[in-house]
Amino acid sequence: MVATEIDVWLYGSRLARFSSSPTLRGGPRAELEWDASASARWGWGSRILSHLLPIDEGARPHPARVTAWLDGLMPEGRVRDNMAMEAGVDPEDPVAFFAAYGGDTVGALQFVASGRTPGGEGGDPFPLDAAGVAELLREALARAGGRGRSEHLTSSLPGMEPKLGLVREGGTWIRAPRDQPTTHILKVARAADSPTADLVDTEAAAIELARRIGLTTIQAHVETFEDVRCLVVSRYDRVPDAEAPGGLRRIHQEDAAQALGINTRDPERKFQHGRTIPSLRAIAQVLRDDGSRPDRLLALTTLNLALGNTDAHAKNISMLRRADGTVSLAPAYDISMHLHHGHASRVFAMDVAGTRDMDAITGTDLVDEGVAWGLPRRRAARVVGTTLDALRTALGEIDRDVHPGVGADAWRTVEACTDRLRADLR
């Protein structure tokens, strides 16, 4: 029987109940009812769940908002359709989807059957050798291409690329029970004959550069399991905690598209078109409204432009929402180098000072964008300048032999972009 109600737990307490009901057109819509204890713990108006959905026990948020937000936690494309098919639910029904796959989502939310508490229903951890990991990666790839079934993918990870979550413990890979957190995300590389076969390689290098300049905390490397190459990335929304289930504590997050209420079932909605949202200015306002400075968003935007990352859309920018109610920009993730490919788009995901042409955007444009968010010009210039200076230093210090899949053209392109943006500020 398809579930029509699920409870959501966050940081150890029940926060709300999601329910699903048909619309006049026949499609499902999601509704949210706050738990009576939510405001007592978090406070009326708290955005502990979402910027879009502040706690208000006296009023239910509009179903369109709830549906768009919940939809943003789901995988995209064929992955979503095939996972829904395997669970016997409508891919347009997020409540039914998370009744099947909500034990471990991105961030800290846990979805359980109405009236139940999380834990104890996911089975036992299952150690994996290289062949076992390769099998799961092949199944993830098949699912993304619309082929194959698997009983092994039990968590929901947003995005278009085939991926899975696993636990790394003492040098061993482990398939976690469906309600337990994972430590790493494994993203399958594109085919060797693909024009973007080096995407996982440049992502690993970009993440190391971001870590060297203080814009991320995650670790990434490329690894091969039998004949399957993949990017292995540590999760920033999981931290070691001996007292937490599975020895890991979850940290809640939401991406910018969710925070802005954008339904990204159409993947083009992740990108800015004209003056509509998503926009960097709107994301900066979310950070301000939630008590966080947007300086790191400007630094991240500077990094993305210098890297030549055309995929810095609203789902690749997230906010951390911690148990104490504080909000901050999440560490950089899903960043890579694109512009060294001759076929690559040279259009940035969102406007910077009114333009998306990456060849035309200047360092001064980055400063102007920060000023448009309310930053003093001198402070915005300092953020942009120090980010570019730190990146240029990191480019000189990084061990490029650790990233053999990143070609000389990719490194030269990033160096040239960094220097061009920095020269404009002198």
C-alpha positions in Angstrom: 0.0 0.0 0.0 1.4 3.4 -1.0 2.0 5.7 2.0 0.0 8.9 2.1 1.5 10.2 5.4 5.1 10.2 6.8 6.7 11.9 9.7 10.0 13.8 9.4 12.5 13.9 12.2 15.3 16.4 12.6 18.1 16.5 15.3 16.4 13.9 17.4 12.8 15.1 17.5 9.7 14.9 15.3 9.4 18.1 13.4 6.4 17.7 11.1 4.1 15.4 9.2 4.0 15.3 5.4 0.8 14.0 3.7 0.0 13.4 0.1 -3.4 14.1 -1.6 -4.6 14.2 -5.2 -5.2 17.5 -7.0 -8.1 18.3 -9.3 -5.8 17.3 -12.2 -5.1 14.0 -10.6 -1.5 14.5 -9.7 -0.3 14.3 -6.0 0.5 17.3 -3.9 2.3 17.4 -0.6 1.1 19.1 2.6 2.9 19.8 5.8 1.6 20.0 9.4 4.0 21.1 12.1 4.4 18.9 15.2 3.0 20.6 18.4 6.5 20.5 19.9 8.3 22.2 17.0 7.9 25.8 18.1 8.6 24.9 21.7 12.0 23.6 20.7 12.9 25.8 17.8 10.8 28.9 18.2 8.0 30.3 16.2 9.2 31.4 12.8 12.3 29.2 13.0 13.7 28.2 9.6 15.4 25.1 11.0 13.8 23.0 8.3 13.9 25.5 5.4 14.2 29.2 4.6 11.0 28.6 2.5 9.1 26.9 5.3 9.3 28.8 8.7 7.7 27.1 11.6 4.1 28.3 12.2 1.9 25.9 14.0 -1.1 28.1 13.4 -0.9 27.9 9.6 0.0 25.3 7.1 2.3 26.4 4.3 0.9 26.4 0.7 1.1 22.9 -0.8 2.9 24.3 -3.9 5.7 25.4 -1.6 5.8 22.1 0.3 5.8 20.1 -2.9 8.5 22.1 -4.6 10.7 21.9 -1.5 10.3 18.2 -0.9 10.7 17.5 -4.6 14.1 19.2 -4.4 15.4 16.4 -2.1 14.7 13.7 -4.7 17.0 12.4 -7.4 16.6 13.8 -10.9 15.9 12.3 -14.3 15.8 8.6 -15.0 17.3 7.8 -11.6 14.2 9.2 -9.9 11.8 7.5 -12.3 13.4 4.1 -11.9 13.7 4.3 -8.1 10.0 5.2 -8.0 9.1 2.4 -10.3 11.0 -0.1 -8.1 9.2 1.1 -5.0 5.8 1.0 -6.8 5.1 4.7 -6.3 4.4 7.7 -8.5 7.6 9.6 -9.4 5.6 12.8 -9.0 4.7 11.9 -5.4 7.5 12.9 -3.0 5.7 11.7 0.1 5.3 8.2 -1.3 8.9 8.3 -2.6 10.4 9.2 0.8 8.2 6.6 2.5 10.4 4.1 0.6 13.7 5.9 0.5 13.6 8.5 3.3 15.7 6.7 6.0 18.9 8.5 4.9 18.6 11.6 2.7 21.0 14.4 2.0 21.2 16.6 5.1 19.8 15.5 8.4 16.1 14.7 7.7 14.8 11.2 8.4 11.4 10.2 7.1 9.5 7.4 8.8 6.0 5.9 8.8 3.5 8.1 10.6 3.7 7.6 14.4 7.1 5.8 14.3 10.6 6.8 15.4 13.7 6.4 13.3 16.1 3.5 13.7 16.1 -0.3 13.9 14.4 -1.1 10.5 17.3 -1.0 8.1 19.0 -4.4 8.5 22.7 -5.0 9.1 25.8 -3.3 7.6 27.3 -5.2 4.7 31.0 -5.1 4.0 32.0 -4.8 0.4 35.1 -5.8 -1.6 36.1 -4.1 -4.8 33.8 -6.3 -6.8 30.9 -5.5 -4.6 31.4 -1.8 -4.9 31.8 -2.2 -8.7 28.5 -4.0 -8.9 26.7 -1.3 -7.0 28.2 1.4 -9.3 27.2 -0.6 -12.4 23.7 -0.8 -11.0 23.6 3.0 -10.3 24.8 3.6 -13.9 22.1 1.2 -15.3 19.4 3.0 -13.3 20.5 6.4 -14.6 20.2 4.9 -18.1 16.9 3.4 -17.5 18.2 -0.2 -17.2 18.3 -2.6 -14.4 17.0 -3.0 -10.9 18.6 -3.1 -7.5 17.6 -3.8 -4.0 20.9 -2.1 -2.8 20.3 1.6 -3.4 18.3 2.6 -0.3 19.0 6.3 0.1 18.0 9.4 -1.9 20.8 11.5 -3.3 19.8 14.5 -5.5 21.3 15.1 -8.9 21.5 13.8 -12.4 24.8 11.8 -12.3 24.7 8.1 -11.2 25.9 7.9 -7.7 25.6 6.0 -4.4 26.3 6.5 -0.7 28.6 4.1 1.2 30.4 4.0 4.6 34.2 4.0 4.7 35.4 2.5 8.0 38.9 1.3 8.8 39.8 0.8 5.1 36.6 -1.2 4.3 33.7 -0.1 2.2 30.3 -0.9 3.8 26.8 -0.7 2.5 24.9 0.9 5.4 21.4 -0.1 6.6 18.8 2.0 4.9 18.2 4.2 7.9 21.9 4.8 8.8 24.1 7.6 7.5 26.9 7.2 5.0 30.3 8.8 5.0 31.0 9.0 1.2 29.4 9.6 -2.1 30.7 7.7 -5.1 29.9 9.3 -8.5 30.4 7.2 -11.6 32.8 8.6 -14.2 31.6 9.2 -17.8 32.7 6.8 -20.5 36.3 6.9 -21.6 35.3 8.0 -25.1 33.1 10.8 -23.7 34.2 14.4 -24.5 33.9 15.0 -20.8 35.6 11.9 -19.6 37.9 14.0 -17.4 35.0 15.5 -15.4 35.6 13.4 -12.3 39.4 14.2 -12.5 38.9 17.9 -12.7 36.3 17.8 -9.9 38.8 16.1 -7.6 41.4 18.7 -8.5 38.9 21.6 -8.1 37.9 20.3 -4.7 41.5 20.2 -3.6 42.0 23.8 -4.7 38.8 24.8 -2.9 40.1 23.1 0.3 43.5 24.8 0.0 41.8 28.2 0.0 39.3 27.4 2.7 36.1 27.1 0.7 35.5 23.4 1.4 36.2 20.8 4.0 35.6 17.7 1.8 38.1 15.3 0.4 37.9 13.8 -3.1 39.9 11.4 -5.3 39.4 9.2 -8.3 39.3 5.5 -7.7 38.7 2.5 -9.9 36.7 -0.6 -8.8 37.4 -3.4 -11.3 36.5 -1.6 -14.5 34.4 1.2 -13.1 36.1 4.6 -12.5 34.4 7.0 -10.0 34.9 10.0 -7.9 35.0 9.3 -4.2 33.9 12.3 -2.1 33.6 12.6 1.7 30.3 14.1 2.9 30.3 17.4 4.8 26.8 16.7 6.2 28.1 13.8 8.2 30.5 14.2 11.1 31.9 11.5 13.5 30.0 11.2 16.8 30.4 8.2 18.9 27.0 8.7 20.6 25.1 9.0 17.3 23.6 6.0 15.5 26.2 4.5 13.2 28.8 6.7 14.8 27.9 9.6 12.6 25.9 12.8 13.3 23.8 14.3 10.5 23.9 18.0 9.7 20.9 19.5 8.0 21.2 21.3 4.7 19.1 22.7 1.9 20.1 23.8 -1.5 19.4 27.3 -2.9 16.7 26.1 -5.2 14.8 24.7 -2.3 15.3 27.8 -0.2 13.9 29.9 -3.0 11.0 27.6 -3.7 12.0 26.6 -7.2 10.7 23.3 -8.5 13.5 21.9 -10.5 11.6 18.9 -12.1 12.6 20.8 -15.2 16.4 20.9 -14.8 16.6 24.2 -16.6 15.0 25.9 -13.6 18.3 25.4 -11.7 19.8 28.1 -14.0 19.0 31.8 -14.2 17.2 32.9 -17.3 16.8 36.7 -17.6 16.1 38.5 -14.4 14.2 35.6 -12.7 15.3 33.5 -9.8 17.5 31.7 -9.1 20.0 34.5 -8.9 23.1 35.1 -6.8 21.5 38.2 -5.3 18.5 36.2 -4.1 20.7 33.5 -2.6 22.7 36.2 -0.8 19.5 37.6 0.6 18.6 34.1 1.9 21.9 34.1 3.8 21.3 37.6 5.1 17.7 36.8 6.2 19.0 33.8 8.1 21.7 35.7 9.9 24.7 34.8 7.8 27.0 37.1 5.8 27.2 36.5 2.1 31.0 37.0 1.8 31.7 33.3 1.3 29.1 33.2 -1.5 31.0 35.9 -3.3 34.3 34.0 -2.7 32.6 30.8 -4.0 31.3 32.6 -7.1 34.8 34.0 -7.7 36.3 30.5 -7.5 33.6 29.0 -9.8 34.4 31.6 -12.5 38.2 31.2 -12.1 37.8 27.4 -12.4 35.6 27.7 -15.5 32.8 25.9 -13.7 29.7 26.4 -15.9 27.5 24.2 -13.6 27.4 26.4 -10.5 23.6 26.4 -10.5 21.1 26.8 -7.6 21.3 23.1 -6.6 25.1 23.2 -6.4 25.0 25.9 -3.7 23.6 24.9 -0.3 23.2 26.2 3.3 23.9 24.3 6.5 21.1 24.6 9.1 22.6 23.5 12.4 20.9 22.3 15.5 21.5 25.6 17.3 19.7 27.5 14.6 22.7 29.1 13.0 23.0 29.1 9.2 26.0 29.2 7.0 27.0 28.6 3.4 27.8 24.9 2.9 31.3 23.9 1.8 31.9 23.9 -1.9 30.9 20.8 -3.7 30.2 19.6 -7.3 32.8 22.0 -8.7 34.9 21.2 -11.7 36.7 22.7 -14.7 34.9 23.0 -18.1 36.3 25.8 -20.2 39.4 23.8 -21.5 37.0 21.8 -23.7 36.4 23.4 -27.0 32.8 22.3 -27.1 32.0 23.7 -23.6 29.3 26.3 -23.0 30.9 29.6 -21.9 27.7 30.7 -20.1 27.7 31.0 -16.3 24.9 29.4 -14.4 23.7 32.8 -13.0 24.2 36.5 -13.7 27.2 38.3 -12.4 26.5 42.1 -12.6 24.0 41.4 -15.4 26.0 39.1 -17.6 26.5 35.3 -17.9 29.2 35.4 -20.6 32.2 33.9 -18.8 34.7 35.5 -21.2 33.2 39.0 -20.5 32.8 38.8 -16.7 35.6 40.7 -15.0 36.9 41.0 -11.5 35.2 44.4 -11.2 31.9 42.7 -12.2 32.4 40.3 -9.3 32.9 43.3 -6.9 29.8 45.0 -8.4 27.8 41.9 -7.8 28.8 41.8 -4.2 27.9 45.5 -3.8 24.5 44.7 -5.2 24.0 42.3 -2.3 24.7 45.0 0.1 28.4 44.5 0.7 30.6 47.6 1.0 32.7 48.0 -2.1 36.0 47.8 -0.3 34.9 44.6 1.5 33.7 43.0 -1.8 36.9 43.9 -3.5 38.9 42.3 -0.6 36.9 39.1 -0.9 37.4 38.8 -4.6 41.0 39.8 -4.5 42.0 37.5 -1.6 40.2 34.6 -3.2 42.0 35.0 -6.5 45.4 35.5 -4.8 44.9 32.4 -2.7 43.8 30.4 -5.7 46.9 31.4 -7.7 49.1 30.3 -4.8 47.2 27.0 -4.6 47.7 26.4 -8.3 51.4 26.7 -7.8 51.5 24.5 -4.7 49.1 21.6 -5.7 50.8 18.4 -6.7 49.5 17.9 -10.2 50.9 14.4 -10.4 48.2 13.4 -7.9 45.7 14.4 -10.6 47.0 12.6 -13.7 43.6 12.8 -15.4 43.7 16.6 -15.5 45.4 17.7 -18.7 47.8 20.6 -19.1 45.1 22.5 -21.0 42.8 22.4 -18.0 45.5 23.8 -15.7 46.5 26.5 -18.1 42.8 27.5 -18.6 42.3 27.9 -14.9 45.5 29.9 -14.5 44.6 32.2 -17.3 41.0 32.8 -16.0 42.4 33.5 -12.5 45.0 35.9 -13.8 42.5 37.7 -16.0 40.0 38.2 -13.2 42.8 39.4 -10.8 44.4 41.8 -13.3 41.2 43.7 -13.6 41.3 44.6 -9.9 44.7 46.2 -10.0 
